[in-house]
Amino acid sequence: MTRSAAVPLALLLLIAVLALVPAPPVPAGGTLNVGDVAWMLSATGLVLLMTPGLSFFYGGMVSARNVVSTMLQSFIAMGVVSVLWVVVGFSLAFGDSLHGLIGNPLTFFMFHHVGAAPDPRFAATIPLLLFALFQLKFAIITPALITGAFAERIRFSSYLLFICLFSLFIYAPLAHWTWHPDGFLHRMGVLDFAGGTVVHMSAGCAAFVGALMLGRRRSHERSESHEPANVPFVILGTGLLWFGWFGFNAGSAFAASATAVLAFATTNTAAASAMLTWLALDVARGRKPSAIAACVGAVVGLVAITPAAGYVTIQSSLVIGLLASAASYAAVHWKTRSVLDDTLDVFPCHGVGGMVGMVATGIFATQGGLITGQWALFLHHLLALVIVVAFTMGGSYILYRVTDAILPLRVDEEAEDVGLDLAQHGEAAMPSLLPADA
């Protein structure tokens, strides 16, 4: 039996054994609200749309011979993570807390006890099943975000194994720490409205480690110029991301409420502010205002406002967008002068943008923020930032090493030169890229 075949067989055996163990009961309570259910169904669909949007955003920025592989790396997460979430991922993230560190894997194993009744610990007016599906969309896009850092050189089978490990051992614990009522960061008072810590910081830090672990692309070592394959794809992807982000942030109110409206407004404002800031910085350096610059700036603003969306004023969101755009712009400039080959600037945009957003939440939150003269929240956010970065980078390093020991992470030189579309998938984005005998 090959190593690649042994892994899924072992997982199936584990599932079969655990399925025989009865799950503990789930607290009952709460009353369904039709308006909240309708809004959260819509928001869940919006968040799912972000992953195909991300595939266009990333796919348009890579070289023409790697468009299909890059887009598929995002798209396939919808399949892989959906199954993991039903089996055990949701339980690890939101099951009964084990010392504030992780959920009991049996609480919601195979979605047992996840039904139409609300669970007041998480959302009192919508079905627990709807809450679980909404949270699933966050779990899907997080590993997909990482792919931009090692685009054009990772083996597809190894990537599939890595996202399984990342989802279970990095994402689920972070979600539990931050969003479960008994999670230790939640008890510490850390605020993360919609995933600046859980999604963007974790993806950005894992991306940084991944770029280091896989090493530089051959084209990067040769200092070859990089031309995006399809700029309209990038614009389309940004539009889908911006549109879906309203579900991402406003949906995290878990109700059709004034808080959801505030999150909707701050999300749009921060994205607009960051977009214009990025363009202004480019123009100030003598560059032409480009479509890719506008798109990247907007995404950075969306990233940064995510942890703060329901906690800050619209005026503060303008400042957060500006600060995050400036910080990420500086990080991208630093990266281009280093040997780090983060292909699509995932760490400068999502990692740094998420960090700025987390710190900004501690500063601008209308309840307990530094602007109210209180220091506790701000200091707790600084401490949480250190904890999350250390855990995600250290944990990701271990998971990359484990993955590489089972299935080598990087493709060979010939596959990299041909392009992963043909080498890994036997497809091409454009017929002209297919070999004559295809």
C-alpha positions in Angstrom: 0.0 0.0 0.0 1.4 3.4 -0.9 1.7 6.2 1.6 -0.8 8.4 -0.2 -3.4 5.6 0.0 -2.7 4.8 3.7 -3.6 8.2 4.9 -7.3 8.3 3.8 -7.8 4.7 4.9 -6.5 5.5 8.4 -8.9 8.5 8.6 -11.8 6.4 7.6 -11.0 3.8 10.2 -10.8 6.5 12.9 -14.2 7.9 11.8 -15.7 4.4 12.0 -14.4 3.9 15.5 -15.5 7.3 16.8 -19.0 6.9 15.3 -19.7 4.1 17.7 -19.2 6.5 20.7 -22.4 8.4 21.8 -22.1 12.1 21.8 -23.0 14.2 24.9 -26.3 16.2 24.8 -26.3 19.8 23.7 -28.0 22.6 25.7 -31.4 23.5 24.5 -32.9 27.0 24.4 -33.5 30.0 22.3 -36.3 31.0 20.0 -36.1 31.1 16.2 -36.5 34.5 14.5 -37.6 34.3 10.9 -35.8 37.5 9.9 -32.6 36.4 11.5 -32.8 33.0 9.8 -33.4 34.7 6.4 -30.5 37.0 6.8 -28.1 34.3 8.0 -29.0 32.1 5.1 -28.1 34.9 2.8 -24.9 35.8 4.7 -23.8 32.1 4.5 -24.2 32.1 0.8 -22.3 35.4 0.5 -19.4 34.0 2.5 -19.2 30.9 0.3 -19.1 33.1 -2.8 -15.8 34.5 -1.4 -13.9 31.3 -2.1 -14.6 31.3 -5.9 -13.9 35.0 -5.8 -10.6 34.3 -4.2 -9.8 31.8 -6.9 -10.3 34.4 -9.6 -8.3 37.0 -7.5 -5.4 34.6 -7.2 -5.8 33.0 -10.6 -5.5 36.3 -12.4 -2.3 37.2 -10.7 -0.2 34.1 -11.4 1.6 33.3 -14.6 -0.5 32.0 -17.5 0.7 28.4 -17.1 -0.4 28.2 -13.5 -4.0 29.7 -13.6 -5.9 26.5 -13.4 -3.8 25.0 -10.6 -4.0 28.2 -8.5 -7.8 28.5 -8.9 -8.3 24.9 -8.1 -6.3 25.1 -4.9 -8.9 27.6 -3.6 -11.9 25.8 -5.1 -11.1 22.3 -3.9 -11.2 23.6 -0.3 -14.9 23.8 -0.5 -15.0 20.0 -0.9 -12.3 19.0 1.5 -13.1 21.3 4.4 -16.9 20.8 4.1 -16.4 17.0 4.7 -13.9 17.6 7.6 -16.2 20.1 9.2 -19.2 17.7 9.2 -17.1 14.8 10.6 -15.2 16.5 13.4 -14.1 20.1 12.5 -17.2 21.8 13.9 -16.9 19.8 17.1 -13.3 20.7 17.6 -14.1 24.4 17.1 -17.4 24.6 19.0 -17.9 21.4 20.9 -17.9 21.4 24.7 -14.7 23.1 25.8 -11.7 21.1 27.1 -9.9 23.6 29.3 -10.6 26.5 26.9 -8.2 25.0 24.4 -10.2 22.8 22.0 -13.7 21.4 21.6 -14.7 17.9 22.5 -14.5 16.0 19.2 -17.6 14.0 20.2 -20.0 16.8 21.0 -21.0 17.4 17.4 -19.2 14.4 15.8 -20.7 13.7 12.3 -23.1 16.7 13.0 -24.9 14.8 15.7 -27.2 17.2 17.7 -26.7 19.8 15.0 -30.2 20.5 13.9 -33.0 23.1 13.8 -33.0 24.0 17.4 -30.9 27.1 18.4 -27.9 26.8 20.8 -28.0 30.0 22.9 -24.3 29.7 23.6 -23.6 30.7 20.0 -26.7 32.2 18.4 -30.1 32.2 20.1 -32.4 33.0 17.2 -31.1 30.8 14.4 -30.8 27.0 14.1 -27.5 25.5 15.3 -27.3 23.9 11.9 -27.3 27.3 10.2 -24.7 28.6 12.7 -22.5 25.6 11.8 -22.9 26.1 8.1 -22.0 29.8 8.4 -18.9 29.0 10.4 -18.0 26.3 7.8 -17.6 29.0 5.1 -14.9 30.7 7.3 -13.1 27.4 7.7 -13.2 26.9 3.9 -11.6 30.2 2.9 -8.8 30.2 5.5 -6.6 27.5 4.0 -7.5 28.7 0.6 -6.0 32.1 1.5 -2.7 30.4 2.3 -2.2 29.1 -1.3 -1.2 32.4 -2.7 2.1 32.2 -0.8 3.3 29.0 -2.4 1.5 29.2 -5.7 3.3 27.8 -8.8 5.4 25.2 -7.0 3.3 23.0 -4.6 2.3 19.5 -5.3 -1.5 19.2 -5.4 -1.7 15.9 -3.3 0.5 17.4 -0.7 -1.6 20.6 -0.5 -4.7 18.5 0.1 -3.0 16.7 3.0 -1.8 20.0 4.4 -5.2 21.7 4.4 -6.7 18.8 6.3 -4.0 19.1 9.0 -4.2 22.9 9.1 -8.0 22.8 9.5 -7.9 20.4 12.3 -4.8 21.4 14.2 -4.6 25.2 13.6 -7.9 26.6 12.5 -10.2 24.6 14.8 -8.2 25.5 18.0 -8.0 29.2 17.0 -11.8 29.3 16.4 -12.4 27.7 19.8 -10.1 30.0 21.6 -11.6 33.1 20.1 -15.3 32.4 19.4 -16.4 29.7 21.9 -17.7 31.2 25.1 -15.3 29.1 27.1 -12.3 29.6 24.8 -9.4 31.1 26.7 -8.9 34.2 24.4 -12.7 34.8 24.6 -12.6 34.7 28.4 -9.6 37.0 28.4 -11.8 39.6 26.6 -10.2 39.5 23.2 -12.6 40.8 20.5 -12.6 39.4 17.0 -15.9 40.2 15.3 -15.5 38.2 12.1 -12.1 36.5 11.9 -9.2 38.9 11.8 -7.3 36.6 14.2 -8.9 33.2 13.3 -8.9 33.7 9.5 -6.5 36.3 8.3 -3.7 36.3 10.8 -3.6 32.5 10.8 -3.6 32.3 7.0 -1.0 35.0 6.7 1.4 33.5 9.3 1.0 30.0 7.8 1.7 31.5 4.4 4.9 33.1 5.6 6.1 29.8 6.9 5.0 28.0 3.8 6.9 30.4 1.5 10.0 29.8 3.5 9.6 26.0 3.6 9.0 25.5 -0.1 11.7 27.9 -1.1 11.9 30.3 -4.0 10.5 29.6 -7.5 13.1 29.1 -10.2 11.8 32.2 -12.0 12.2 34.2 -8.8 15.8 33.0 -8.3 16.5 34.1 -11.9 14.9 37.5 -11.2 12.5 37.0 -14.1 9.8 39.6 -14.5 6.3 38.3 -13.6 3.3 39.2 -15.7 -0.2 38.6 -14.3 -2.2 36.1 -16.5 -5.5 38.0 -16.5 -6.1 41.4 -14.8 -9.8 41.2 -15.4 -9.9 38.0 -13.4 -8.3 40.0 -10.5 -11.0 42.7 -10.8 -13.8 40.1 -10.9 -12.3 38.3 -7.9 -12.1 41.5 -5.9 -15.7 42.3 -6.7 -16.9 38.9 -5.6 -14.7 39.2 -2.4 -16.0 42.7 -1.6 -19.6 41.6 -2.2 -19.2 38.4 -0.1 -17.4 40.2 2.7 -20.7 41.8 3.6 -21.9 38.4 4.6 -18.5 37.7 6.2 -18.7 40.7 8.5 -22.3 41.8 8.8 -23.3 38.1 9.1 -21.1 37.8 12.2 -23.8 39.7 14.1 -25.9 36.5 13.8 -29.0 38.6 13.5 -30.7 41.1 11.3 -29.8 43.9 13.7 -28.3 47.3 14.0 -24.9 45.7 14.7 -25.1 44.0 11.3 -25.9 47.3 9.6 -22.9 48.9 11.4 -20.6 46.1 10.3 -21.9 46.4 6.7 -21.1 50.1 6.7 -17.6 49.9 8.3 -16.7 47.1 5.9 -17.4 49.1 2.9 -15.8 52.2 4.2 -12.6 50.6 5.3 -12.2 48.9 1.9 -12.7 52.2 0.0 -10.3 54.0 2.3 -7.6 51.3 1.9 -8.1 51.2 -1.9 -7.5 54.9 -2.3 -4.6 54.9 0.1 -2.8 52.2 -1.9 -3.3 54.0 -5.1 -2.1 57.3 -3.6 1.0 55.6 -2.3 1.8 54.1 -5.7 1.2 57.5 -7.5 3.4 59.2 -4.9 6.2 56.8 -5.9 5.8 57.7 -9.5 3.8 54.7 -10.6 0.7 54.6 -12.7 -2.6 53.9 -10.9 -3.1 50.2 -11.7 -6.1 47.9 -11.4 -4.2 45.4 -9.4 -3.0 48.1 -6.9 -6.6 49.2 -6.4 -7.8 45.6 -5.9 -5.0 44.7 -3.5 -5.7 47.8 -1.5 -9.4 47.1 -1.2 -8.7 43.6 0.0 -6.3 44.8 2.6 -9.0 47.2 3.9 -11.5 44.3 4.1 -9.0 42.2 6.0 -8.2 44.9 8.5 -11.8 45.9 9.4 -12.8 42.2 9.9 -12.0 41.9 13.6 -13.3 45.4 14.3 -16.4 45.6 12.1 -19.1 45.6 14.7 -17.1 47.3 17.4 -16.0 50.6 15.9 -17.6 53.7 14.3 -17.7 54.4 10.6 -15.3 57.2 11.2 -12.8 54.9 12.8 -13.1 52.4 9.9 -11.8 55.2 7.6 -8.7 55.4 9.7 -8.3 51.6 10.0 -8.4 51.2 6.2 -5.8 53.9 5.8 -3.4 52.5 8.5 -3.7 49.0 7.3 -3.1 49.9 3.6 0.0 51.9 4.6 1.4 49.1 6.7 0.7 46.4 4.2 2.1 48.5 1.4 5.3 48.9 3.4 5.4 45.2 4.1 5.1 44.4 0.3 7.9 46.8 -0.4 10.1 45.1 2.2 9.2 41.7 0.8 10.3 42.7 -2.8 13.7 43.6 -1.4 14.1 40.3 0.5 14.6 36.7 -0.7 11.1 35.7 0.6 9.1 34.3 -2.3 5.5 34.9 -1.1 4.1 34.7 -4.6 1.0 36.7 -4.1 1.9 38.7 -0.9 -0.3 36.8 1.4 1.6 37.6 4.5 2.0 41.4 3.8 -1.7 41.7 3.0 -3.5 39.1 5.2 -1.0 38.6 7.9 0.0 42.3 8.4 -3.5 43.5 7.6 -5.0 41.2 10.2 -2.4 42.3 12.8 -3.2 45.9 12.2 -6.9 45.2 12.4 -6.5 43.3 15.7 -4.5 46.1 17.3 -6.8 48.7 15.8 -9.8 46.9 17.5 -8.1 47.3 20.8 -7.6 51.0 20.1 -10.9 52.1 18.4 -13.5 49.7 20.0 -16.3 51.9 21.4 -16.6 49.7 24.4 -13.2 49.4 26.2 -11.0 50.6 23.5 -7.9 52.7 24.1 -9.8 55.8 22.8 -12.1 55.5 25.8 -9.2 55.8 28.1 -9.0 52.1 29.0 -5.9 50.0 28.5 -7.0 46.5 29.4 -8.5 45.5 26.0 -5.6 47.0 24.1 -3.0 45.1 26.2 -5.0 41.9 25.9 -5.0 42.2 22.1 -1.2 42.7 22.1 -0.8 39.6 24.2 -3.2 37.6 22.0 -1.4 38.8 18.8 1.9 37.3 20.2 0.2 34.0 21.2 -1.6 33.6 17.8 1.5 34.4 15.7 3.7 32.0 17.8 1.1 29.2 17.7 0.3 29.5 14.0 3.9 29.8 12.8 5.2 27.1 15.1 2.2 24.8 14.4 2.3 25.4 10.6 6.1 24.6 10.5 5.4 21.2 12.1 2.5 20.5 9.8 4.5 21.4 6.7 7.3 19.1 7.9 4.8 16.2 8.6 3.2 16.8 5.2 6.6 16.8 3.4 7.6 13.5 5.2 4.4 11.8 3.9 4.1 13.5 0.5 6.9 15.8 -0.8 5.6 19.4 -0.9 7.3 20.7 -3.9 7.1 19.7 -7.5 10.2 18.9 -9.5 12.0 21.4 -11.7 10.5 20.1 -14.9 6.9 20.4 -13.6 7.6 23.9 -12.4 9.0 25.0 -15.7 6.1 23.5 -17.7 3.6 24.9 -15.3 1.4 23.2 -12.7 -1.7 23.4 -14.9 -0.3 20.8 -17.3 2.1 19.0 -14.9 -0.4 18.5 -12.1 -3.8 18.6 -13.8 -3.4 18.1 -17.6 -5.3 21.2 -18.3 -4.6 24.8 -19.4 -6.4 28.1 -19.0 -6.0 28.8 -22.7 -5.9 26.3 -25.6 -2.7 27.9 -26.9 -0.8 26.7 -23.8 -1.7 23.0 -24.5 1.0 20.9 -26.2 0.5 20.0 -29.8 -0.2 16.3 -29.1 -2.8 17.0 -26.3 
